Amino acid sequence: MTQESSGAHGVDGLVRRRIRALRLAQGLSLGDLAARAHISQSTLSRIENGQRRLALDQLVTLARALDTSLDELVEIATEEVVSHPIRDHGLDSLRWRIRHSPDTSILRRRVTEPTPDPSRMRAHPGHEWLVVLSGTLMLLLGEQRHRVRTNQSAEFDTMLPHAFGAEGGPADVLMIVDPAARRGHREDAGN
């Protein structure tokens, strides 16, 4: 981040881009938002493109018209954007935390075991979503076998007995697991 972008000029530009982005995300034309905010379309256009000074009263009105708060419109994000993985030895995987949902985890696992062994099936509270990054994952869910190939995903309730295996070589899998499913995986790794 440059000094210029962190100063007042940077905040000004950020707010203008947010106004435009929120307007477009809500499918509003300049005229639509201008009518909601009780300002002229040309004034709104000049606000968005930086040709008109941002006045606090207009920002309050625009925030309401965009169904957001003034704080959200002008807030400067200071949180970390890039996160680093944590090696999860119990699951032999890498794990990332989701900042706004810290109890939910993202896991990257390399599955090397051959096709799943029904005797290793586990059930535990929770929910999982996964995507195969490379290889082919054999997913055993209850009595059904599912072949999940590269770039395919699967989503399931973990109360259904399940096990994983790799077909034809290792499979790299990215998983999103809720807190209950994560606890179940840790317990399974301990057995």
Sine and cosine of phi, psi and omega as CSV:
sin_phi,cos_phi,sin_psi,cos_psi,sin_omega,cos_omega
0.00,0.00,0.75,-0.66,0.02,-1.00
-0.99,0.12,0.29,-0.96,0.03,-1.00
-0.88,0.47,-0.63,0.78,-0.03,-1.00
-0.88,0.48,-0.66,0.75,-0.03,-1.00
-0.95,0.30,-0.33,0.94,0.01,-1.00
-1.00,-0.01,-0.17,0.99,0.00,-1.00
-1.00,0.09,-0.19,-0.98,-0.04,-1.00
-0.88,0.48,-0.62,0.78,-0.01,-1.00
-0.87,0.49,-0.62,0.78,0.02,-1.00
-0.91,0.42,-0.66,0.76,0.03,-1.00
-0.90,0.43,-0.68,0.73,0.01,-1.00
-0.84,0.54,-0.76,0.65,0.01,-1.00
-0.90,0.43,-0.62,0.78,0.02,-1.00
-0.88,0.47,-0.71,0.70,0.00,-1.00
-0.89,0.46,-0.68,0.73,0.02,-1.00
-0.88,0.47,-0.69,0.73,0.02,-1.00
-0.91,0.41,-0.59,0.81,0.03,-1.00
-0.91,0.41,-0.68,0.73,0.02,-1.00
-0.84,0.54,-0.76,0.66,-0.02,-1.00
-0.90,0.43,-0.70,0.71,-0.02,-1.00
-0.89,0.45,-0.68,0.73,0.03,-1.00
-0.91,0.42,-0.64,0.77,0.03,-1.00
-0.87,0.49,-0.74,0.67,-0.02,-1.00
-0.93,0.38,-0.63,0.78,0.01,-1.00
-0.89,0.46,-0.51,0.86,0.02,-1.00
-1.00,0.00,0.05,1.00,0.05,-1.00
0.95,0.32,0.47,0.88,-0.03,-1.00
-0.99,-0.13,0.67,-0.74,0.13,-0.99
-0.99,0.15,0.18,-0.98,0.10,-1.00
-0.83,0.56,-0.69,0.72,0.00,-1.00
-0.88,0.47,-0.65,0.76,0.01,-1.00
-0.88,0.48,-0.78,0.63,-0.03,-1.00
-0.92,0.39,-0.64,0.77,0.02,-1.00
-0.86,0.51,-0.66,0.75,0.01,-1.00
-0.91,0.42,-0.68,0.73,0.02,-1.00
-0.88,0.47,-0.61,0.79,-0.08,-1.00
-1.00,-0.01,-0.04,1.00,0.00,-1.00
0.85,0.53,0.69,0.72,0.13,-0.99
-0.76,-0.65,0.25,-0.97,-0.02,-1.00
-0.97,0.25,0.43,-0.90,0.02,-1.00
-0.88,0.47,-0.63,0.78,0.00,-1.00
-0.92,0.39,-0.59,0.81,0.05,-1.00
-0.90,0.45,-0.71,0.70,0.01,-1.00
-0.89,0.46,-0.67,0.74,0.03,-1.00
-0.86,0.50,-0.70,0.71,0.00,-1.00
-0.93,0.38,-0.55,0.84,0.07,-1.00
-0.90,0.43,-0.75,0.66,-0.04,-1.00
-0.90,0.44,-0.61,0.79,-0.07,-1.00
-1.00,-0.10,0.14,0.99,0.13,-0.99
0.99,0.12,0.21,0.98,-0.01,-1.00
-1.00,-0.04,-0.03,1.00,0.03,-1.00
-0.72,-0.70,0.64,-0.77,0.02,-1.00
-0.89,0.46,0.61,-0.79,0.07,-1.00
-0.99,0.12,0.87,-0.49,0.04,-1.00
-0.98,-0.20,0.62,-0.79,-0.05,-1.00
-0.84,0.55,-0.69,0.73,-0.01,-1.00
-0.89,0.45,-0.58,0.82,0.04,-1.00
-0.94,0.33,-0.59,0.81,0.04,-1.00
-0.90,0.45,-0.67,0.75,0.03,-1.00
-0.88,0.48,-0.72,0.69,0.00,-1.00
-0.89,0.45,-0.69,0.72,0.00,-1.00
-0.92,0.40,-0.63,0.78,0.04,-1.00
-0.86,0.50,-0.72,0.69,0.03,-1.00
-0.89,0.46,-0.70,0.72,-0.03,-1.00
-0.90,0.43,-0.47,0.88,0.02,-1.00
-1.00,-0.07,0.10,0.99,0.03,-1.00
0.84,0.55,0.73,0.68,0.06,-1.00
-0.67,-0.75,0.06,-1.00,0.03,-1.00
-0.99,-0.17,0.33,-0.94,0.06,-1.00
-0.88,0.47,-0.64,0.77,0.03,-1.00
-0.84,0.54,-0.73,0.69,0.00,-1.00
-0.91,0.40,-0.50,0.86,-0.01,-1.00
-0.95,0.30,-0.58,0.81,-0.09,-1.00
-0.95,-0.32,-0.09,1.00,-0.06,-1.00
-0.89,0.45,0.68,-0.73,0.08,-1.00
-0.98,-0.21,0.84,-0.54,-0.01,-1.00
-0.95,0.31,0.79,-0.61,0.04,-1.00
-0.87,-0.49,0.12,0.99,-0.02,-1.00
-0.97,0.23,0.36,-0.93,0.07,-1.00
-0.91,0.41,0.66,-0.75,0.03,-1.00
-0.99,-0.12,-0.66,0.75,-0.04,-1.00
-0.99,-0.11,0.74,-0.67,0.07,-1.00
-0.88,-0.47,0.45,-0.89,-0.03,-1.00
-0.96,-0.28,0.57,-0.82,-0.03,-1.00
-0.95,0.30,0.41,-0.91,0.09,-1.00
-0.92,-0.39,0.77,-0.64,0.04,-1.00
-0.96,0.27,0.84,-0.54,0.01,-1.00
-0.97,-0.24,1.00,-0.05,-0.11,-0.99
-0.92,0.40,-0.52,0.85,0.00,-1.00
-0.89,0.45,-0.54,0.84,0.00,-1.00
-0.96,-0.28,0.03,1.00,-0.06,-1.00
0.76,0.65,0.83,0.56,-0.06,-1.00
-0.51,-0.86,0.15,-0.99,0.18,-0.98
-0.99,-0.17,0.55,-0.84,-0.05,-1.00
-0.73,-0.69,0.66,-0.76,0.12,-0.99
-0.84,-0.55,0.54,-0.84,0.07,-1.00
-0.99,-0.16,0.55,-0.84,0.07,-1.00
-1.00,-0.06,0.88,-0.47,-0.15,-0.99
-0.82,0.57,-0.69,0.72,-0.07,-1.00
-1.00,0.01,0.02,1.00,0.09,-1.00
-0.56,-0.83,0.93,0.36,-0.19,-0.98
-0.88,0.48,-0.33,0.94,0.01,-1.00
-1.00,0.10,-0.20,0.98,0.06,-1.00
-1.00,-0.04,0.65,-0.76,-0.04,-1.00
-0.85,-0.52,0.49,-0.87,0.16,-0.99
-0.94,-0.34,0.81,-0.59,-0.03,-1.00
-0.87,-0.49,0.63,-0.78,0.17,-0.99
-0.90,-0.43,0.86,-0.51,-0.04,-1.00
-0.84,-0.55,0.59,-0.80,0.14,-0.99
-0.97,-0.25,0.94,-0.35,-0.03,-1.00
-1.00,-0.02,0.86,-0.50,-0.03,-1.00
-0.90,-0.44,-0.31,0.95,0.00,-1.00
-0.89,0.46,0.59,-0.81,0.06,-1.00
-0.92,0.39,-0.09,-1.00,-0.08,-1.00
-0.64,0.77,0.57,-0.82,-0.15,-0.99
-0.89,0.46,0.61,-0.79,0.03,-1.00
-1.00,-0.03,0.88,-0.48,-0.01,-1.00
-0.82,0.57,-0.45,0.89,0.00,-1.00
-0.95,0.31,-0.25,0.97,0.01,-1.00
-0.99,-0.13,0.12,0.99,-0.01,-1.00
-0.91,0.41,0.66,-0.75,0.01,-1.00
-0.79,-0.62,0.47,-0.88,0.12,-0.99
-0.76,-0.66,0.63,-0.78,0.03,-1.00
-0.34,-0.94,0.38,-0.92,0.03,-1.00
-0.86,0.51,0.52,-0.86,0.10,-0.99
0.73,-0.69,-0.10,-1.00,-0.04,-1.00
-0.56,-0.83,0.62,-0.79,0.01,-1.00
-0.74,-0.68,0.52,-0.85,0.17,-0.99
-0.76,-0.65,0.67,-0.74,0.01,-1.00
-0.62,-0.78,0.40,-0.92,0.12,-0.99
-0.71,-0.70,0.67,-0.74,0.03,-1.00
-1.00,0.05,0.87,-0.49,0.00,-1.00
-0.99,0.14,-0.59,0.81,0.07,-1.00
-0.38,-0.92,0.48,-0.88,0.00,-1.00
1.00,0.07,-0.24,-0.97,0.02,-1.00
-0.77,-0.64,0.81,-0.59,0.03,-1.00
-0.98,-0.18,0.74,-0.67,0.13,-0.99
-0.99,-0.16,0.88,-0.47,-0.04,-1.00
-0.94,-0.34,0.87,-0.49,0.05,-1.00
-0.99,-0.15,0.89,-0.45,0.02,-1.00
-0.83,-0.55,0.94,-0.35,-0.05,-1.00
0.86,0.50,-0.84,-0.54,0.00,-1.00
-1.00,-0.08,-0.02,1.00,-0.08,-1.00
-0.97,-0.24,0.56,-0.83,0.11,-0.99
-0.94,-0.34,0.71,-0.70,0.02,-1.00
-0.82,-0.57,0.80,-0.60,0.07,-1.00
-1.00,-0.07,0.88,-0.47,-0.03,-1.00
-0.92,-0.40,0.92,-0.40,-0.08,-1.00
-1.00,-0.10,0.13,-0.99,0.02,-1.00
-0.74,0.67,0.75,-0.66,0.01,-1.00
0.95,0.30,0.10,1.00,0.13,-0.99
-0.99,-0.12,0.43,-0.90,0.01,-1.00
-0.82,-0.57,0.26,-0.96,0.07,-1.00
-0.62,-0.78,0.51,-0.86,0.01,-1.00
-0.63,-0.78,0.72,-0.70,-0.05,-1.00
-0.36,-0.93,0.37,-0.93,0.10,-1.00
-0.99,0.16,0.81,-0.59,-0.09,-1.00
-0.97,0.22,-0.01,1.00,0.14,-0.99
-0.95,0.31,-0.31,0.95,0.10,-1.00
-0.98,0.19,0.84,-0.54,-0.01,-1.00
-0.80,0.61,0.71,-0.70,-0.09,-1.00
-0.54,-0.84,0.40,-0.92,0.07,-1.00
-0.43,-0.90,0.41,-0.91,-0.02,-1.00
-0.88,-0.48,0.46,-0.89,0.16,-0.99
-0.43,-0.91,0.28,-0.96,0.01,-1.00
-0.96,-0.27,0.65,-0.76,0.01,-1.00
-0.93,-0.36,0.84,-0.55,0.06,-1.00
0.96,0.28,0.38,0.93,-0.01,-1.00
0.80,-0.60,0.09,-1.00,-0.06,-1.00
-0.87,0.49,0.46,-0.89,0.07,-1.00
-0.80,-0.60,0.77,-0.64,0.09,-1.00
-0.99,-0.10,0.79,-0.61,-0.13,-0.99
-0.78,-0.63,0.69,-0.72,0.13,-0.99
-0.95,-0.30,0.82,-0.57,-0.08,-1.00
-0.84,-0.55,0.60,-0.80,0.17,-0.99
-0.91,-0.42,0.87,-0.50,-0.06,-1.00
-0.83,-0.56,0.67,-0.75,0.05,-1.00
-0.98,0.21,0.16,-0.99,-0.09,-1.00
-0.84,0.55,-0.65,0.76,-0.03,-1.00
-0.91,0.40,-0.67,0.74,0.01,-1.00
-0.91,0.41,-0.62,0.78,0.01,-1.00
-0.89,0.46,-0.69,0.72,0.05,-1.00
-0.86,0.51,-0.67,0.74,0.02,-1.00
-0.88,0.47,-0.63,0.77,0.03,-1.00
-0.92,0.40,-0.65,0.76,0.02,-1.00
-0.89,0.45,-0.67,0.74,0.01,-1.00
-0.90,0.44,-0.66,0.76,0.01,-1.00
-0.90,0.43,-0.62,0.78,-0.01,-1.00
-0.92,0.40,-0.46,0.89,0.00,-1.00
-0.97,0.22,-0.29,0.96,-0.03,-1.00
-1.00,0.10,0.00,0.00,0.00,0.00
